[in-house]
Amino acid sequence: MRILMISTNDPAGMGIAFTKAINRYTEHQCRLVTTAERYGFAYETDLHVPDLGPDGFEVIDHLLREADLIHFHILADEHIELGPIRVRDYIQGKRIVHHHHGHPHFRANPGLYRDKYKKLGRRVLVSTPDLLRLLPEAAWMPNLVELDDPLLLPRPEPLSPPVVVGHSPTRKELKNTEELQRAVASLHSRQDLPELRLMVIENTPHHACLEQKRASHIVFDHMQGYYGVSSLESLAQGRPVIAGLDDWNIGHIKEFTGTDFLPWTIARDTDSLSRAIAQLARDSGLRREQGERARAFMERYWHPRRVVQRLAAWYGEA
């Protein structure tokens, strides 16, 4: 099958991640077209419209004509224009799917999108289980990370003090950054704990962000009930990861992975977050154990091959 993914910005780098994994682990062929970049993350691109010359648009024209399936990310649809190309002129007879990643407009107006997809007869994916509450007709497709990426491998040497708590929020107001700051501040006077340092990573190219998280002793995702790509990256790196997973998300993750063991340390409020940080900060053996189990979990249960095989099967039903 020939697949063309189309997005504005690449959501957490998942457009390029899925494109590469499809090409590596399945018999399908996939390309990705993006039109913008946000937050300066500098994700790898395939066909990035602002960088294309005339030959690039000829390639997009060819890909649109030959595609069996068009996979739209975020809020993109057939009304998007790619330079001189109007995608709506190419959709006749093609399978079309939509993939939501939690955009604020979608979260605020799920009924608008439900009605749209019902009217058009479109199938839909969501990136995290919490979004199924907004779009029950959708299917959850787990995000993925490439476990062979050198920046996603565990560090071979132990980390030296102070104990660094890493956190990489795209938008701090949505990722419980203030609660994390309070939790770490409350621990600074504890005589039974080693020196703690909070590292909030913002507006940083993705490769540099991964290097900094790989150098963290503990990583905090957020306490919004679900998990972010930040969790998957840090678990792959063999870091202890704290997140506020709720029972809904835990249930869906267990169903996908087929195991009752999940490697996250669960913290759902500032007090439990402080306790979790303190426990991990004082016990290097626990950090090592959790990190090893995190990496093993990703290799066994969340390998990108497993995710894209799930996606390929879903494509077959689209």
VEXKOLMI-390897 format. One record per residue: residue in three letters; z, x, y of N, C-alpha, C in turn. Coordinates in pm, whole numbers, padded with zeros to 5 digits, always signed. Each point is the difference from the previous one (the first is absolute). Last residue first. Layout:
<atoms>
ALAZXYZXYZXY;...
</atoms>
This chain:
<atoms>
ALA+00696-00961+00009-00032-00047+00136-00132-00075+00006;GLU+00215+00236-00379+00026-00142+00007-00043-00060+00134;GLY-00032+00467-00099-00082-00069-00099+00018-00149+00001;TYR+00267+00283+00273-00137-00011+00051-00087-00080-00096;TRP+00428+00113-00144+00003-00111+00096-00137-00020+00062;ALA+00058+00363-00287+00008-00123-00076-00001-00120+00092;ALA+00015+00419+00200-00130-00021-00061-00001-00129-00083;LEU+00411+00142+00189-00093-00048+00102-00137-00031-00060;ARG+00321+00194-00280+00043-00136+00034-00096-00059+00104;GLN-00061+00442-00098-00042-00079-00115+00040-00145+00017;VAL+00144+00305+00319-00140-00037+00019-00059-00068-00124;VAL+00459+00142-00011-00021-00095+00109-00147-00040+00010;ARG+00127+00331-00313+00051-00131-00040-00027-00104+00108;ARG-00104+00449+00090-00091-00053-00102+00041-00141-00040;PRO+00277+00254+00294-00114-00068+00063-00101-00055-00100;HIS+00522+00035-00126-00112+00094+00011-00119-00073+00064;TRP+00474-00135-00111-00072-00030+00124-00115+00098+00021;TYR+00314+00007-00382-00015-00143+00028-00088-00031+00122;ARG+00100+00456-00180-00010-00089-00116-00041-00142+00037;GLU+00063+00346+00332-00099+00047-00097-00020-00100-00113;MET+00335-00084+00327-00134-00012+00057-00107+00043-00100;PHE+00450+00051-00129-00033-00141+00015-00141-00016+00053;ALA+00181+00431-00018-00036-00047-00134-00040-00147+00003;ARG+00166+00189+00399-00132+00054-00033-00047-00049-00137;ALA+00434-00121+00128-00099-00062+00088-00140+00048-00034;ARG+00371+00195-00214-00029-00133-00056-00104-00072+00085;GLU+00154+00415+00153-00074+00019-00125-00039-00134-00061;GLY+00275-00007+00383-00135+00048+00032-00085+00018-00125;GLN+00456-00115-00043-00078-00113+00050-00142+00043+00032;GLU+00297+00339-00136-00024-00095-00108-00086-00117+00047;ARG+00141+00314+00321-00096+00061-00092-00035-00098-00111;ARG+00336-00128+00300-00130+00003+00067-00107+00056-00094;LEU+00439+00009-00152-00051-00137+00000-00136-00005+00068;GLY+00226+00407+00008-00044-00031-00135-00057-00139-00010;SER+00198+00148+00402-00133+00057-00018-00054-00027-00141;ASP+00371-00241+00318-00023+00030-00141-00143+00050-00022;ARG+00191-00157+00425+00107+00083-00056-00033+00051-00140;ALA-00299-00294+00243+00021+00123+00077+00100+00093-00067;LEU-00093-00436-00174-00107+00095-00029+00022+00132+00073;GLN+00308-00350+00080+00004+00035-00142-00105+00104-00034;ALA+00006-00176+00439+00116+00084-00026+00003+00045-00146;ILE-00330-00310+00133-00027+00133+00055+00115+00095-00032;ALA+00058-00448-00123-00104+00063-00081-00031+00141+00049;ARG+00303-00267+00247+00058+00040-00128-00103+00074-00086;SER-00145-00186+00408+00091+00114+00023+00058+00050-00131;LEU-00258-00389-00019-00085+00116+00028+00086+00124+00023;SER+00210-00414-00051-00046+00049-00130-00093+00120+00018;ASP+00153-00204+00395+00114+00053-00076-00045+00057-00134;THR-00320-00219+00281+00040+00131+00051+00114+00060-00081;ASP-00318-00329-00265+00063-00011+00132+00052+00138+00039;ARG-00224-00070-00414-00053-00117+00071+00066-00024+00136;ALA-00124+00375-00429+00092-00020+00111-00059-00109+00088;ILE-00089+00282-00509-00011-00124+00077+00108-00004+00108;THR-00295+00389-00274+00138-00033+00031-00003-00118+00096;TRP-00408+00118-00359+00055-00010+00134+00153-00012-00002;PRO-00312+00015-00390+00062+00124+00047+00060-00007+00140;LEU-00049-00358-00437-00071+00030+00125+00072+00117+00067;PHE-00024-00267-00513+00050+00110+00082-00088+00016+00123;ASP-00090-00314-00349+00111-00047+00082+00057+00110+00089;THR-00525-00065-00190+00128+00065-00025+00106-00060+00092;GLY-00484-00095+00001+00045-00023-00137+00130+00070-00033;THR-00296-00040+00418+00023+00126-00069+00037-00020-00147;PHE-00084-00382+00284-00116+00090+00004+00023+00124-00086;GLU+00357-00306+00052-00109-00062-00076-00122+00091-00005;LYS+00365+00132+00263+00032+00012-00142-00110-00063-00086;ILE-00037-00046+00462-00021+00139-00038+00030+00020-00148;HIS+00083-00423+00189-00144+00025-00011-00028+00145-00042;GLY+00452-00126+00077-00056-00072-00113-00148+00027-00020;ILE+00220+00179+00380+00042+00068-00122-00060-00068-00123;ASN-00064-00206+00416-00084+00117-00017+00036+00078-00125;TRP+00266-00373+00104-00139-00045-00016-00091+00121-00029;ASP+00457+00071+00115-00018-00040-00139-00144-00044-00028;ASP+00068+00354+00393+00068-00125-00035-00038-00041-00142;LEU+00030+00501+00271-00078-00092-00081+00081-00127-00029;GLY+00047+00414+00326+00071-00127-00018-00079-00102-00078;ALA+00028+00572-00013-00073-00113+00058+00077-00128-00031;ILE-00013+00587-00068+00085-00116+00028-00087-00108+00064;VAL-00080+00470-00327-00050-00092+00102+00093-00121+00010;PRO-00049+00553-00191+00077-00124-00008-00041-00090+00116;ARG-00359+00351-00188+00110-00014+00096+00082-00125-00035;GLY-00432+00201-00189+00127+00027-00066+00117+00000+00095;GLN-00479-00104+00076+00047+00134+00036+00132+00037-00067;ALA-00186-00434-00050-00091+00095-00064+00043+00143+00027;LEU+00234-00339+00218+00030-00003-00142-00088+00099-00075;SER-00093-00062+00450+00122+00078-00019+00047-00001-00145;GLU-00384-00257+00127-00024+00142+00026+00124+00083-00033;LEU+00035-00466-00023-00081+00052-00110-00026+00149+00017;SER+00233-00231+00347+00077+00007-00125-00080+00068-00109;SER-00220-00091+00404+00095+00111+00014+00085+00016-00125;VAL-00283-00370+00055-00069+00115-00059+00089+00124+00011;GLY+00283-00438+00006-00118+00048+00070-00067+00112-00075;TYR+00321-00460-00143-00010+00146+00008-00124+00036+00082;TYR+00344-00451+00033-00108+00053-00082+00000+00152+00010;GLY+00331-00240+00235-00010-00075-00126-00107+00051-00093;GLN+00153+00183+00432-00068-00126+00025-00021-00082-00128;MET+00200+00460+00151+00080-00104-00067-00059-00138+00027;HIS-00197+00550-00041+00047-00104+00093+00078-00102-00080;ASP-00090+00504-00107-00121-00078+00028+00032-00105+00106;PHE+00221+00504-00122+00028-00142+00023-00130-00070+00036;VAL+00160+00484-00270-00097-00072+00083+00041-00147+00007;ILE+00212+00537-00108+00011-00145-00024-00104-00066+00090;HIS+00009+00464+00002+00084-00016-00118+00006-00145-00046;SER-00422+00249+00264+00122-00079+00019+00079-00007-00130;ALA-00443+00201+00070+00110+00091+00034+00130-00074+00029;ARG-00401-00231-00094+00020+00084-00118+00114+00100+00022;LYS-00145-00270+00357+00076-00080-00097+00029+00081-00126;GLN-00266+00205+00327+00137-00018+00049+00083-00084-00096;GLU-00459+00067-00093+00070+00128-00008+00146-00015+00043;LEU-00283-00371+00048+00032+00024-00141+00075+00132-00016;CYS-00162-00103+00428+00107-00093-00037+00043+00024-00144;ALA-00374+00230+00157+00123+00058+00053+00121-00088-00032;HIS-00427-00155-00123+00033+00118-00080+00129+00065+00049;HIS-00174-00377+00241+00055-00034-00130+00039+00124-00081;PRO+00022-00001+00538-00106-00006-00102+00059-00012-00140;THR+00284-00190+00404-00027+00129-00064-00115-00012-00098;ASN+00306-00314+00274-00124+00043+00065-00042+00138-00048;GLU+00482-00067-00148-00083-00098+00068-00127+00065+00054;ILE+00490+00060-00311-00136+00054+00010-00091-00107+00059;VAL+00548+00144-00029-00088-00116+00015-00139+00052+00033;MET+00475+00206-00215-00133+00037+00046-00088-00126+00001;LEU+00560+00166-00020-00098-00107-00010-00132+00047+00059;ARG+00446+00260-00232-00096-00004+00110-00100-00111-00025;LEU+00531+00209-00166-00112-00093-00014-00092+00012+00121;GLU+00411+00303-00286-00068-00030+00126-00123-00086-00027;PRO+00370-00052-00366-00067+00114+00062-00064-00042+00132;LEU+00445-00251-00188-00145+00004-00013-00056+00128+00061;ASP+00464-00158+00008-00035+00016-00140-00149+00011-00024;GLN+00215-00081+00429+00029+00136-00043-00041+00026-00145;ARG-00191-00346+00397+00062+00003-00133+00019+00145-00046;SER-00221-00175+00411+00139+00047+00010+00069+00013-00135;HIS-00454-00164+00051+00006+00135+00054+00142+00055+00006;LEU-00174-00450-00139+00039+00096-00102+00023+00141+00056;SER-00159-00389+00250+00134-00034-00050+00052+00103-00100;ALA-00445+00028+00176+00100+00034+00102+00142-00025-00050;VAL-00362-00137-00270+00015+00146-00001+00106+00043+00100;ALA-00106-00457-00009+00059+00040-00127+00024+00151-00004;ARG-00227-00190+00370+00144-00032+00002+00067+00049-00128;GLN-00464+00048+00026+00064+00089+00097+00150-00026+00006;LEU-00260-00291-00261+00009+00133-00062+00070+00098+00093;GLU-00095-00427+00165+00108-00006-00098+00019+00134-00069;GLU-00361-00040+00295+00127-00004+00073+00117-00005-00095;THR-00437-00027-00179+00032+00135+00048+00133+00003+00074;ASN-00274-00358-00253+00145+00022-00002+00040+00140+00042;LYS-00453-00208+00004+00036+00083-00116+00149+00039-00002;LEU-00268-00242+00347-00022-00073-00125+00054+00072-00122;GLU+00013+00175+00450+00068-00128+00009-00015-00082-00128;LYS-00222+00427+00059+00144+00011-00025+00071-00134+00001;ARG-00499+00134-00150+00057-00072+00115+00150-00010-00023;THR-00222+00276-00288-00116-00024+00086+00045-00069+00128;PRO+00326+00325-00296-00037-00137+00036-00128-00005+00083;SER+00283+00340-00323-00131+00004+00066-00047-00141+00036;HIS+00447+00346-00159-00037-00140+00024-00129+00001+00080;GLY+00408+00342-00276-00131-00021+00059-00034-00148+00009;VAL+00446+00345-00035-00041-00136-00033-00131-00026+00074;VAL+00277+00471-00160-00091-00070+00090-00033-00138-00055;VAL+00398+00406-00037-00062-00110-00075-00081-00084+00099;PRO+00069+00528+00112+00077-00124-00014-00074-00104-00083;PRO-00036+00385-00233+00065-00088+00096-00055+00027+00141;SER-00323+00088-00426+00123+00056+00056+00062-00098+00098;LEU-00324-00080-00458+00006-00001+00146+00135+00055+00047;PRO-00280+00131-00472+00099-00091+00061-00001+00013+00152;GLU-00452+00088-00290+00125+00068+00032+00099-00100+00061;PRO-00445-00127-00136+00053+00075-00115+00135+00064+00028;ARG-00210-00475+00199+00015+00142+00036+00059+00076-00118;PRO-00299-00450-00076+00135+00047+00031-00001+00148+00038;LEU-00439-00291+00096+00069+00061-00114+00141+00040+00042;LEU-00350-00178+00286+00077-00103-00067+00065+00050-00128;LEU-00292+00261+00279+00105-00044+00091+00086-00110-00060;PRO-00385+00175-00236+00106+00102+00011+00116-00043+00091;ASP-00297-00345-00288-00006+00060+00133+00112+00102+00014;ASP-00066-00295-00381-00043+00139-00010-00011+00068+00136;LEU+00111-00470-00067+00111+00084-00043-00038+00147-00012;GLU-00162-00422+00312-00059+00092-00096+00103+00105-00039;VAL+00098-00524+00149-00010+00135+00056-00054+00091-00110;LEU+00018-00575+00131+00002+00115-00091+00002+00129+00080;ASN+00111-00587+00015-00056+00119+00063+00012+00117-00096;PRO-00023-00503-00196+00088+00106+00049-00078+00110+00072;MET-00115-00523-00044-00058+00126-00048+00084+00114+00054;TRP+00039-00569-00076+00057+00122+00051-00068+00120-00065;ALA-00206-00506+00110+00049+00088-00106+00058+00125+00065;ALA-00059-00538+00200-00048+00139-00010+00053+00068-00125;GLU+00114-00447+00168-00123+00002-00078-00052+00141-00024;PRO+00388-00106+00277+00027-00009-00144-00125+00005-00087;LEU+00158+00155+00489-00131-00034-00056+00013-00008-00153;LEU+00382+00086+00267-00086-00054+00106-00133-00050-00055;ARG+00315+00209-00283+00069-00116+00055-00086-00069+00106;LEU-00135+00408-00192-00032-00115-00085+00072-00126+00047;LEU+00077+00433+00189-00110-00075+00063-00046-00117-00087;ASP+00334+00320-00144+00054-00094+00099-00109-00085+00062;PRO-00097+00362-00316+00034-00131-00055+00054-00099+00102;THR-00364+00379+00132+00140+00003-00044+00041-00140-00043;SER-00449+00085+00135+00040+00137-00033+00143+00012-00048;VAL-00392-00406-00057+00104+00044+00094+00056+00132-00050;LEU-00489-00317-00068+00104+00092-00045+00103+00019+00109;VAL-00406-00399-00136+00077+00081+00094+00102+00087-00074;ARG-00495-00338-00022+00118+00051-00070+00065+00107+00086;ARG-00322-00449+00145+00018+00145-00012+00126+00034-00079;GLY-00244-00427+00178+00006+00031-00142+00018+00148-00028;LEU-00017-00258+00430-00109+00088-00038-00004+00031-00150;LYS+00345-00278+00188-00127-00058+00044-00118+00084-00049;LYS+00432+00164-00074-00023-00118-00082-00134-00062+00034;TYR+00149+00357+00260-00044+00046-00131-00026-00117-00095;LYS+00166-00096+00438-00129+00068+00008-00052+00038-00139;ASP+00435-00181+00046-00103-00102+00019-00138+00063+00001;ARG+00366+00291-00021-00008-00079-00124-00111-00104+00011;TYR+00103+00250+00383-00078+00077-00099-00011-00075-00132;LEU+00257-00192+00343-00136+00017+00052-00087+00070-00103;GLY+00464-00041-00078-00075-00122-00027-00144+00008+00046;PRO+00316+00353+00092-00055+00001-00137-00081-00125-00031;ASN+00199+00246+00427-00091-00114-00016-00056-00009-00141;ALA+00308+00345+00155+00036-00110+00091-00082-00126-00024;ARG-00079+00405-00247+00137-00044-00028+00038-00121+00086;PHE-00419+00201+00078+00002-00067-00130+00140-00052-00031;HIS-00051+00258+00381-00067-00129+00020-00004-00079-00130;PRO+00183+00446-00004+00084-00099+00067-00067-00136+00020;HIS-00127+00318-00419-00027+00000+00144+00083-00109+00068;GLY-00029+00150-00488+00118-00032+00080-00022+00006+00149;HIS-00333+00070-00359+00099+00109-00002+00117-00026+00095;HIS-00455-00250-00297+00094-00001+00112+00110+00103-00020;HIS-00531-00123-00167+00119+00076-00040+00092+00011+00121;HIS-00468-00286-00227+00078+00040+00116+00132+00061-00046;VAL-00544-00095-00202+00145-00011-00015+00067+00051+00127;ILE-00518-00165-00226+00077+00045+00115+00148-00022-00027;ARG-00535+00030-00245+00141-00036-00014+00077+00061+00116;LYS-00528-00139+00040+00094+00106-00036+00141-00056-00020;GLY-00412-00239+00151-00006+00035-00142+00097+00108-00043;GLN-00088-00019+00510-00057-00101-00090-00005+00053-00144;ILE+00141+00243+00411+00097-00048-00099-00058-00100-00100;TYR-00173+00256+00413-00019+00065-00130+00079-00068-00113;ASP+00000-00090+00489-00141-00010-00038-00024+00050-00143;ARG+00427+00024+00228-00030-00136-00047-00145-00017-00044;VAL+00170+00406+00204+00027-00012-00144-00036-00138-00052;ARG-00217+00284+00401+00083-00120-00011+00021-00028-00149;ILE-00137+00463+00308-00010-00077-00124+00096-00119+00003;PRO-00060+00380+00322-00106-00102+00013-00008-00097-00117;GLY+00450+00231+00031-00107+00048+00088-00103-00109+00016;LEU+00284-00185-00282+00009+00144-00025-00113+00066+00079;GLU+00294-00495+00002-00125+00071+00030+00024+00150-00014;ILE+00238-00491-00201+00014+00132+00057-00138+00061+00023;HIS+00095-00424-00218-00038-00003+00140+00017+00135+00069;GLU+00125-00111-00461-00144+00019+00015-00047-00003+00145;ASP+00501+00150-00072-00078-00095-00079-00147+00021+00034;ALA+00548+00224+00081-00146+00008+00005-00062-00111-00085;LEU+00477+00126+00072-00053-00128+00051-00152+00001+00004;ILE+00243+00319-00337+00074-00048+00117-00060-00134+00044;HIS-00338+00230-00318+00142+00029+00018+00051-00055+00132;PHE-00433-00108-00374+00048+00010+00138+00150+00027+00001;HIS-00437+00052-00347+00146-00008-00001+00048+00025+00142;ILE-00470-00141-00301+00050+00049+00128+00149-00029+00007;LEU-00403+00053-00412+00125-00059+00048+00039+00067+00132;ASP-00404+00112-00213+00027-00120-00081+00120-00075+00054;ALA-00361+00342+00268+00135-00029-00048+00003-00126-00086;GLU-00384+00202+00248+00014+00027-00143+00135-00043-00057;ARG-00119-00045+00470-00106-00066-00077+00024+00012-00151;LEU+00290+00226+00297+00019-00145+00011-00105-00074-00083;LEU-00038+00468+00033+00116-00037-00081+00024-00151+00004;HIS-00343+00181+00273-00034+00009-00142+00116-00046-00088;ASP+00077+00027+00462-00098-00106-00029-00036-00001-00148;ILE+00268+00351+00152+00075-00126-00008-00092-00116-00031;VAL-00203+00417+00071+00077+00001-00125+00078-00130-00015;GLU-00226+00068+00399-00097-00026-00107+00070-00001-00136;PHE+00248+00122+00369-00019-00145-00002-00108-00039-00101;GLY+00085+00459+00067+00117-00064-00058-00016-00151-00007;ASP-00325+00269+00215-00011+00010-00146+00118-00069-00068;PRO-00008+00036+00479-00093-00100-00054-00010+00004-00153;GLY+00450+00206+00159-00128-00001+00070-00092-00103-00063;LEU+00570+00032+00004-00131-00008-00065-00115+00014+00099;ASP+00501-00025+00057-00051+00135-00025-00144+00001-00050;PRO+00267-00404+00095-00010+00080+00123-00061+00139-00020;VAL+00068-00293-00390-00106-00041+00093-00004+00085+00128;HIS+00140+00149-00492+00080-00043+00115-00096-00025+00117;LEU+00003+00078-00550-00098-00034+00104+00078-00060+00117;ASP+00281+00238-00289-00126+00003-00072-00112-00023+00102;THR+00526+00221+00059-00092-00112+00016-00122+00018-00090;GLU+00563+00165+00056-00137+00033-00039-00088-00124+00015;TYR+00426+00015+00309-00033-00015-00141-00144+00046-00024;ALA+00309+00010+00416-00107+00089-00046-00021-00008-00151;PHE+00320-00212+00342+00038+00050-00132-00106+00092-00062;GLY+00074-00265+00448-00029+00142-00012+00033+00060-00135;TYR+00028-00477+00176+00120+00082-00016-00027+00150-00018;ARG-00412-00325-00099+00123-00031+00072+00107+00103-00032;GLU-00581-00089-00007+00115+00074-00051+00121-00036+00085;ALA-00522-00234-00143+00098+00045+00098+00107+00082-00069;THR-00376-00202-00233-00050-00009+00137+00096+00056+00104;THR-00163+00050-00568+00108-00031+00094-00056+00005+00142;VAL-00165-00024-00561-00040+00004+00140+00120-00038+00086;LEU-00105+00187-00541+00089-00060+00099-00058+00018+00140;ARG-00154-00017-00574-00005+00068+00130+00087-00078+00097;CYS-00095+00041-00582+00060-00059+00119-00021+00090+00121;GLN-00132-00125-00564-00029+00087+00113+00051-00068+00127;HIS+00144-00030-00564-00057-00061+00120-00025+00107+00107;GLU+00217+00054-00436-00145+00018-00003-00067-00058+00125;THR+00514+00205-00005-00075-00111-00057-00148+00034-00001;TYR+00343+00300+00177+00060-00054-00122-00073-00120-00061;ARG-00132+00258+00410+00051+00097-00096+00036-00061-00134;ASN-00155-00260+00377-00106+00091-00041+00046+00098-00107;ILE+00316-00296+00185-00103-00078-00071-00108+00093-00052;ALA+00326+00191+00275+00052-00029-00134-00100-00082-00082;LYS-00099+00102+00454-00004+00120-00082+00047-00027-00142;THR+00024-00356+00310-00139+00041-00018-00008+00120-00093;PHE+00426-00153+00134-00062-00086-00101-00144+00042-00026;ALA+00221+00231+00341+00068+00025-00128-00061-00084-00111;ILE-00144-00060+00447-00056+00121-00059+00066+00030-00135;GLY+00169-00372+00225-00144-00019-00018-00062+00121-00067;MET+00458+00000+00131-00027-00061-00130-00148-00026-00023;GLY+00277+00190+00385-00087+00085-00079-00040-00059-00134;ALA+00255-00232+00340+00083+00098-00072-00083+00092-00089;PRO-00303-00332+00198+00142-00036-00009+00078+00095-00090;ASP-00443+00071+00320+00032+00007-00142+00150-00026-00016;ASN-00315-00215+00399+00070+00122-00038+00032-00004-00148;THR-00305-00326+00043+00008+00058+00134+00066+00136-00019;SER-00277-00176-00414+00125-00021+00070-00015+00045+00144;ILE-00264-00073-00523-00017-00001+00145+00133-00032+00065;MET-00259+00159-00507+00120-00040+00072-00025+00013+00149;LEU-00321-00059-00458+00008+00052+00136+00126-00056+00064;ILE-00234+00081-00528+00102-00061+00087-00008+00065+00137;ARG-00279-00070-00500-00003+00072+00128+00086-00075+00100;MET-00007+00038-00571+00000-00084+00119+00000+00088+00125;
</atoms>
